[in-house]
Amino acid sequence: MGSFSIWHWLIVLLIVVMVFGTKKLKNLGGDLGGAVKGFKDGMKEGGASADDKPAAATAADEKTTIDVQAKPKS
């Protein structure tokens, strides 16, 4: 009862194609593929640059950090 046959899936596919059209579905597939590719590239860049950023941030922080003595509030 919970399992669909191939005919159920074909009818669902036919209805989806009739509602959205083949051109819109093709564009949607291309956009989805581009988004997945961009995500994968971002994950690769994020892993590589994560090692480089702390050293660069430390050097920048040393130039702009001002050491002061904290005084208790009176």
MODELLER restraints for C-alpha pairs under 7 A, 6 or more apart:
rsr = mdl.restraints
at = mdl.atoms
